[in-house]
Structure formats: C-alpha cells, structure tokens
Amino acid sequence: MNTREIPIAFRCEQATLVGIVHVPENSGTRGVISMVAGGPQYRGGCCRQLVAMARDLAAHGTPVMRFDYRGLGDGGGEYRGFEHTEADFRAAIEAFQREAPSVTEIVLWGGCDAASSILIHGWRLPQVNGMILGNPYARTETTRAAVERAYYWTRFRDPQFWRKVVKLQFNPLGSLPALGKAVWRKFRTAAHAAPGNTPAQDNRPFPDKMLDGLQRFQGHILLVLSGRSLDSKEFLEMVARSDGWQRALARPTVQRVDLSDADQAFSTLDARNDLIDAARSWLDTFPPAN
C-alpha cells in the first residue's frame, strides 16, 4: 500500500516537538504512536527500529506517528524524564489526529523506559485503548542485585569464561558499554530528583506508578520480552515478587510474546522482524473500542 511520510512540528506547553507521521492511502481508524526511549536516541529508534515498524504497519493500513518528547532527539524544552511525559503524549495525540483524521483510537508503543512511561500515563488518555510494551524498564536495587547475582554466578560457572581468563582472552574493556549505560541511568535518576522535575503530588517509586497504571488501564496490551535483555530479566524479577503484578498481567486483555534470541533493542534483523510481526498480528486481532 502506498504511504506518505509527513514531517511535523507541534507544541507541547512552551516547547516545540518534532515527529514523522506515516499515513497509508487507505487509513484505518486505529493508529500507533511510537515514543522514543531515553538515552542518546531520537525518533528513528535504536537500529532504526521505529522507522522499520512504522513503515511496515503503515504499508498494511495502520497510520503511525513517531516523535521525540521534550529534551530528547529534536524535542525542544527541558528533559524531564520518562515519569513526566503526560503532556507530551497529549500533544502528540492531538497532532497525530490532525494529520490522520481517520484515527479514532490510539495504541502507544515504546521500549525500555518508554514502555514504563506508557504504563504510568496511558490510562489517563481517553483516546488510548492499546499498548505495545517492549522490555519495560523497572529497575530497583532489589531487582538489579538479583539479576546481577544470577548473571555472575552463571558466568563464573562457565568453563569457557575461565579458559578465556587463563589464555588472557578476556577483555574487560567489553564491559565499558554497560558501564556507560549505568552512568546514564544514574544521571537520569539524578535529573528526576532535581528541583522542579519531580511532582510533589506523587513521589512513589516509579514501578509502583507503573503497576497502578496497568491496573487502571482498561484496554488491551501486548507485552514483548527479549530473552537476552537484562531489563527484561529485571522486569520479570519484579513481577515474580509481586502478586499485584502477576494478577494484572494474567488478565485476558494482556498478551505476552517472548523472543528468546532478541536483545534489549531487538537489534538483529530477525528480532526486529519478529517484533514487527507480533505487533502487526496483535493489532489485527484485538477488538475495536466500544
């Protein structure tokens, strides 16, 4: 199906945000808004994942908008963190429906902390009746410690690891990307705690707000988990420790897909295609809003 890709700029409070709207020639009433994850990313997504998904879904009749929220990518304004994006979602939905007026119901898609943000805020947005969540970020000291213990215990029991150490083939520099990611997470946490960034009315830990949003949301959810993602393992560790999470995820409106060979960013071609196939199939099967 022929599609158009329309660059747009729109206002969110005092900031200007940037997005791309993918409009099929025969648009359906259900559209998808892709939210970029935190870190040094933009609306193309890691490994251009958001571009690939948008083009595929639009070619099958689903309008898609991908956008940068405040302080990320080309999004203007101050970076406030994924816990404070409700206004960005509202502005994006309004802009999307201007460009794709056939859209009457919205599905929000995001990975990592974008998935966390969708859980926190999606239930408040009346147009939203679906969520696609990839490897939600739910890190706490407890989950991180449990996952690290399991990882290093497995690593130290692996004879191949010790053979590499003995042969001086183990390169500690390979851990630098993970260290960089940890530093970014620390910076982001500090930014959330800065004066003016944390709303006084809700100082709960963000995983508690995620669960509250999940319990309140009445629409349908596709949860995609990667077998090679530490964030996914931490999320599952949190769920395993919480009856509330287990009950909420056991509802018939929640569908879970496990991609055992995928990493956090679905960075291989096979993983990306599996993710897109799962999203397209799910979008075609869950019922429209009443």
URJO-V508213 format. One line per field, one symbol per residue. phi: phi as a letter, one per 30 degrees, with the letter a starting at -180 (. if undefined). A space follows every 10 residues. Layout:
BEGIN
phi->???
END
This chain:
BEGIN
phi->.dbcccdbbb cbhccccbab cccddcdddc bccccdddjd bbddidhhdd dddddddddc jcdbbcbcde ichcddiddc jddbbedddd dddddddddb dddcbcccba chdddddddd ceddcdddba bccchedbdb dddddddddd dddddddded dddddddhcd cdddddeddd dddddddddd ddddeiccdd dacdeddddd dedddddccc bcccbcdccd dddddddddd cbdddddddd dddcccbccd cdcechdddd dddddddddd ddddcddddd
END
